[in-house]
């Protein structure tokens, strides 16, 4: 879920591969052996992307201020089915705690990229007691996880690598993202290896599902071609995070509810017939785009300051009310790349604090609406 390359909306596959200088190539249909050879040995686990204009902000360490007094609250009893509030990145130090429920209503997971372990306030005991969690982001359009699995003995090595990352203090591994790339199709050996990985790490993987599946023309067919991957996430993942990124004008217009619902319908239709597939949206959340300062205009989602806050509220309210599939979902997520991406533009009728107020209020309302 890095800022997207400058290709036209709905254009997927070869254009994406060309931009990334990656050859999509033929889809492999070889059945994976038990960690047997598949592809060229990629060496160590690929490192996080810190290139300008992407997610470098997630590498920053949020140094702790003075210790916070523990809340007079017993630790929340939160399991794999708890409602989820998912932040792709940090909104900035203590401001992250504004998304943390004080009533054990949800688990708050914030994405980070420090190989040495989480560096945010999410690691504090008093924050963890209330449901604060950290997720290590495997980024670059899903290529990092695919490159890892492509190595010789890729499943065993990647499971070991990810368990070592979790041992540094992370609670989850966040996969960014399942896309239209052919290697995510069920027939691909990388897809099969990913499903094997999920079975060995139950409850530890959160995976984003990209715009080319949730929103683009033909995305339903792409979802169906990833039926087994999505079914494995339903069975063994923590959550399926459906990206639905609308610009302010779209979100405040009439198309928003149908666009949000379409993603939920595509997910359900893809896994119907698999165990529990009819209720897959209980394992899913929708992630809303809230970037303001992306390098390309088409990825600046809050782009009409006078209506930006209304756009966030309209989308969150649709998730809580527009049809059974959306209301089955258990929480809400936001996509942005660090604090600076959420700084309002000059002349906006709201400031940063007001934006975070609205984002946190709507996330908490959505989590608390779960029955």
N, C-alpha and C positions, 0 to 999 in steps of 0.2 A: 504494500500500500504506500509505496513511495509516490511522489508526485508523478503523474502519468506522462509518458512521452508524447510529443506533439503530433498524434495521429488523430484522424477524424473520429468522432464518436461512432461506435459500432464497428470500427475497423479493427479486426483482431488477427491473430495468427501470424502470417508472413510479415506484416508490417511491424508488429511488435518484435518479432525475431530480428528483423533487419535493423531496427533502431538499437537493439541491445547487442548487435553484432554477434548474434547466436544463431546457428543454423537449426531450424526445427527438425529437419530430417524426417526419416521415415519412423513411423510408430513401431516400436519393438513389441513383439508378441510372444517372446520367449518366456516360459514359466520360470520364475525365480527359484533357484535352489535354496537350500538352507544356508544363506550367506554366501553362496557360490559366486564366481566371477560373472560380471555383466559388462562392465564398461571399464574405461581407463581408470587407473587408480588416481583419485584426485588428491591424495595426500591428506593433510589434516583437515579438520572441519573448516569450511570457508569462513573467513572473518566478516564482521558486520560492515555494511556500507557506510563510509564516512565521507562520501564525495559531496562537494558543494551542491546545495539546492535539494538534497534529499533528506535524510534523517539524522544528519550529524548531531543535531541537538540532543538526540536520545543518548549520546555517549557522555554527556556532561554529568558530573557528580553533583548531587544536591547535598551540599554539606549541611549537617545538622546545626541548627541554632541551639540555644539552651534547652535542656531536656524538658519535655512536657510532662506534667503530672498525670499519672494514670487515671483513666476515667473510673468512676465508681460504678463499674458495669462488669458483670461476669463475661467471660469470653463467649462470643456468639457460637452457636451450634450451626455451622454452615457446611453443607455437603455439596456433592456434585450437582444436585438439582436446585441449589439455591439460585434465586435471581442474581443476575450479573450486570454490573456497570463496568464497561470496558473503555479505557482511555488508551488510544494508540501511543500517546506520549504524555509527558508531564505538562500540566498547565503552569507549573512554577511553584515548587516548594510547598509551603503551608496551604496554598490555594487548592492543592489536590485534596486536602482533607474536607473541603466543602462538598465533595461528592460522597463522603463516607457516611453511611446511615448511622444514626445514634440509637436505632431500635432493632438492629440485627436484620433489617429488611433485605439486605443484598450483600454480595461480595463485590468489593471494588478492586479491579485488576488494572494496573497501570503498566504499560510497556516500557521496557528499558533495554539497553544494549551493552551494558558493561560486562565483559567476559569475566572480570574478577568478582562479580556478584552485584546484586542490586545496591544502588547508592542513594535511593530516595527515602523519604519518610515512611514509605510503606513497610520498611523493615523494623520499625520501632515496635516493641512489645505491646504498647497500649493501642497502637494503630492496628496491629494484627489481631488483637483481641476483638476489635470491632469489625473485622472483615477486610482489612486492607491487605492486598496481595500484590506481588510483582510478577510480571511475565517477561521472559527473554524473547525478544523479537528476532525471528529468522526472516530476513527481509529480501529485497531485490527481486520483487515479482515472483517469489517462490523459487528462484534459482538456487539459493543457498541450501535449502533442504534437498532439492533434487540433485545438486552437485554432491552433497554428502552421501546420499543414497546410491549414487552412481559408482562410488568407489568399490573396489573389490571387497567382498564381505561387508557390503554397504549397510545392511540392516543392523548387524551386530555392532559394527563400529559406530554407527550413528546413534543407536540406543545408548551405547556406553558414553559417547560424547555428550548427549543431552542429559543423561543422568548425572554426569559430572557437573554440568551447568546448574542443574537443580540443586546439587549439593552445595553450591556456593551461596544459596539462600533464595533462589527464585522458586516460585510456587508452580509456574506454568511455563510451557514453551508455546509461543505465539507464532503461527505459520502465516507469513505474509507473502504470497497468498495463493489459493487455488484459482487457476486461470484457464484460458482457452488453449494454452500450450498443450500440444498432443501428449506430452509426457504425463499429464494428469488424467488422460483418458483411461478407462478401466483396463483396456487391453495392453497398456504399456507396462514394462517391467518396473519402472520407477513408481508408477501408481500402485502396483502390487506390493512393492517393498514398503511403501508408505503405509499401506494397510497392515502389513505385518508389524511395522513399528508401533502403530496405534494399539495393536493387541498386546504388545509388551509394555506399554506405558499407559494403562487405562486411567482416564480422568485427568491426564496431565497436558493434553494438547488442546489449544484453542486455534481454530483455523478460519481466516478470512476467506470469503468467496467473492471474487472480483466482479466489477461492473460488467464485464463482457458476458458473464453468466447471468447476473441478476437483472440487468437492464437492457442490454443490447439486443437488436433484432437477431433472432436465432439463438439467443441465450438459453431458451428452454431445451433445445436439442443438445446444447453443450452440457447442460445440467444432467440430462438423461445419460450422456456418454460418460459421466462421472458418478453414476448411480452407486457403484460399490464403494467408492471413496467416501461419498456422503453417508452411505449406510454404515461404514466403519466408524465415521465420526459420531454418528448417532449412537452407536453401540459403545464406543470406547473413548470418545472425546469429551472434553469439558463443555465445549460450545462450538456452534457453527455461527460465524459472524457474517451476516449478509450485508455487503456494501451496497447502499442505495444513496448516491450522492446527487442531490438536486441543488441547483442554483436557487437563490432567494426567490426570483420571479416564478420559477417552477413550483417551488414549495408552497408559495402563497396562492398559487393558481388552483385550478380544478383538477390538474393531473396528479397531484401528489398522492392522494390516498390510493388511487389505482396503481401507481408505480410501486409504492411500498407493498401493496397487496400482491402484485404480480410476482415479486421476488419470492414471497412466501408460498405462492401457488406453484411456482416452478420447482422449488425445493421439495414440496410435498409430492408433486407428480413424479419427480425423478426417483423417489424411493418407495413409492406405493408398491406393495407386495413384499417388501422386505420386513423383517420383524420390527414392529413398532413404527413402521414408515408412515402410517396415517397420522401420527402425532409427532412427526419430526420437528415441527416448529416449537415444541416444548424444549428442544435442545438448541434452539436458535435465538439469536437476537438480531435486530437491525442496527447497522452502524450508519450514522448520519455524517455527511461531510460538512465540516465547519471551518475549513481553511479560508483565510483571508488573503494571505500573501504568497500564494504559489507562484512559481516562475512563469507559468502560462495562464492566460486569463480563463481558459476553459476549466481550470482546476481551482479557481477561486470561487468557492461555493457561496460564501456570505459576501455578496457583491452588490447589494442594494441597501446601504446602511439604514435607510428609513424603515425598511421592512425586515431586516435580518433577524431581529428577536422574534417577530411574529412567525417567521419561517421555521425557526426551531420549534416553537410551541405548536405550530400547525402539524408538523411531522410527528412529533411525539404524541400529540393527541390522537392522530390517526392510528398510530400503533396501538393505542389503548382502547380504540373504539371501532375501528373500521374492519369488521368481519372477524369470524372466528379464528382464522389462521393467524392473523396479526395479534389478536388478544391472547392466543396461546403462548406467544413468545414471552421469555422470562428475562426481561431487562432491556437495556439500551446501550449503545456505544457511540463514540464520537471519533472522527478522524481529523487530526490536525498534526502539525509537526512542531511541537514545542510551543513555549510561551509566546515567542515572537510572532508565530503564525496566527495568534489570536488577538494581537494588538489592533484595535479598531483603526480604520483609516482616518486621516485628518478630517474633521468636520462631522464625524459620525455622531448621531444623537444619543449614543450610549458610550460608556467607558468600559474598560476591561472588567472591572468588578461587576458591573451590571450584566455583561455577557456571561460571566461565570455563574452569577446568580441564576440566570435563566437556564443555562445548560445543566447545572446541578439540580435545580428544582424539577425540571422535566425528567431527568434521569431517575431521581428518587421517587417521583410520582409514578413513573412507569414500573419501577421495581416493586413498589408497594401495591400496585394494582394486580399483581400476580395472585391468583387464588390458591 
